Amino acid sequence: NAGVTQTPKFQVLKTGQSMTLQCAQDMNHNSMYWYRQDPGMGLRLIYYSASEGTTDKGEVPNGYNVSRLNKREFSLRLESAAPSQTSVYFCASSRDGTGANVLTFGAGSRLTVL
Amino acid sequence: KQEVTQIPAALSVPEGENLVLNCSFTDSAIYNLQWFRQDPGKGLTSLLLIQSSQREQTSGRLNASLDKSSGRSTLYIAASQPGDSATYLCAVREVYNTDKLIFGTGTRLQVFP
């Protein structure tokens, strides 16, 4: 079982460049999430998708866009990268958004913006 | 606004000790609480999920308790091993926004032989 797969694992960008982080899950989960993890700040929710066709803002959505392409895939796009977006990004999924189910996380994508 | 705090931020102990990791939250209106483990450079692995109506959950050498009224949870690790070395994070899900997990900043545990 692959679980949650994120690509790329590492990326270096220059300020102003754009990129998309890809996430796919093979567990037939309805809900998917994007978090960022910064030292001393824990994980913070960027965007989430409770089901295919819906997306909602989380705690820190500014500078990001998302697409729930289908039930399996949830991508995160940085249109114009800034050094403040240097972070480790995690995608996660759960069976549904009721809160009763555990989250399964991907291995993370480390992004550096110069 | 819900805030989740974990103390201590780091812990280094010899193998075999029994450990207690603490997690506190400011708003007791939670749906559930999860404990995760994160190995360096890796994603998070869910360890235990405690629903708000439960007092504790156990899995192997791990036991997590929840005292909702006082806003606290503890993760007890029995007979610690070097393989337990990792960062442990707790996260709460609020009653009125069950789509969102609010994470603590974690306790970095090192168990030395």
Interface residues (C-beta under 8 A of the other chain):
Chain A: V4 S31 G40 M41 G42 L43 R44 L45 Y48 A50 D56 G58 E59 F90 A92 G97 T98 G99 A100 V102 L103 T104 F105 G106 A107 G108
Chain B: V4 Y31 N32 Q34 F36 G41 K42 G43 L44 T45 S46 L49 Q51 L89 A91 R93 T98 D99 K100 L101 F103 G104 T105 G106
